[in-house]
Amino acid sequence: MAEIKIRRATATQAGTLTALMHASSAYQGEYASILDGYTIAPGYVEANPTFTATRNGEILGFYALPAAELDLLFVADEAQGLGIGARLIAHMLGEAGRRGMDSVRVVSHPPAADFYVRMGARRTGTIPARPPKVRWDRPELRFDVPTC
């Protein structure tokens, strides 16, 4: 199997990142409304640290860390179970440390909360629903950033 590489995303990849995000089975059915009309713009990628996980040039996952909060983290359905999410979290924590952060907040998609806990995040609360787009409460978690 080819090596997974994590690199800074480019503005030209914004459409690919948007497509990967919208293809996620985790955001179908009950949770689809949160992504309605949402796109990742080239300007967002330019302005916010966004990183891709690729294998043989194919983007299999990505995350964005615009401040001390994980804004986006997606792994393609067909790439789940390969450790890409864990690699992205490890990279994100390293990036947060390089940027002087001591913790990273995550407002999680409810089904993803257990993944974040397995990766070392601790639950810190619940963010109430904000209908009509977000009709469910969301777990709030926090990663402590290791010091070097």
N, C-alpha and C positions, 0 to 999 in steps of 0.2 A: 504494500500500500504506500502511496506517495505521502510525503511529509505535509503536514498542515502548517501553513505559514500565516502569521498574523501581521498585518500591515495597516498603516493609516489609509483610510478610504479616500478616494478622490471624488470631486464633484461630478465627474462623468459617470460614476457608479450609482448615483442617487436613484435612477430608475430601476436598476437591478435590485437595490436594497428595498425599494418600495414593493417590487414584485415578490421578493422573498417574504417580506412581512405579510403581504396580503394572501400569500399561498399557505400560510401557517394554519394547520388544522385546529390549533388551540384557539383561534379567533373566528371560528365558524359557529353557526347556530346562536346560542344564547349570548356569546361574547362578540358577535360580529359588529355590533353598533359602534364599538369604540374605534374601529378602524374606518368607518364610513367616511369617505372623502379625504382620508388622511394620506398624504404623500410626504416623502422625504425629499426636500428640495435640494438642488445643488448648493445653494447658499447655506443651508443648514450644515451640510457636510463640510463645507469650507470653514464655517465659523465655529463648529463644535468638534472636539476630538471624537472621531468616529473610526472604528477599526474593523477590518474584515478578517475572517478566517477563510483561507482558500486552500484548495488542493488541486494541483494541475491547472491552476488559473481559474477554477470555478469557485465562486463565492458560496460557502456553505453556512456561514453565519456572520453576525456582526453585532457590535454594541456601540453606543454613544454615551459619552460622559461629559456633558457640557459644563457641569459644575460638580459639587459634591453629591450629585444624585445620578444614579444610573437611569438614563432616559429611555433607552431602547436596548433590548437584547433579544435576538432571534437566532434560531438554528433551523435550517431547512428540515422539513419533516424527514426526508430520506437520509439525513445525516445525523439524526438523533440517535443516541446510544454509542457514538464513536468518541465521546469525551471532548467534543468541541465546545460545548457549553462550559465545562470545567476549565478548559484552556482559556476561553474568553474571560471568565471570571478572574482567573489568576493574572492574566494580562491587565485587566481593568484595575485590579488592586495594585499592581506594579505601577501602572500609569498614575493612579491616584497618589501613590507615595511620591513619585517623581514630581508631582504638582503640589506637594506639601499638604495634602489632605490627611486628616487623621481618621476619617470615617466616610462612608458612602451610603447614602439613603437609597432605599428601593421601595417604590410603591408598586406592589406586585399584582400581576394578573393572578386571580385566586388559584387556578390550578398550578401555577409555577412556584408558589410560596415554599412548598416542600423542597424543591430543587435548591432554592436559595439557602434554606436552612442547612441542607446537606453540604453546601459549599462554604458554610461557616457564618452565614448571617444570623442575627438574632432578631426575633420579633419584638417590635417596639410599640405597636398599636394597630389601629384600624382606621382607614380613611373612609368616611361615609360615602354612600352612593351620591351621584350627581346626575339624576335623570334630566333629559331623556337619553343622553349619549352613554353615560355610565350608570347602569341600573343596579349595580351590586356594590357592596362594601369591598374594599381592597385591603389586603394585609400590608402593613408598613413594616419594613425590616431595615436593619443597618449592618453593614460590614465594618468591622474595625480594620483599618489599614495597618499592616505590619510596618514597624519601623526598621530601617536598614541598619 
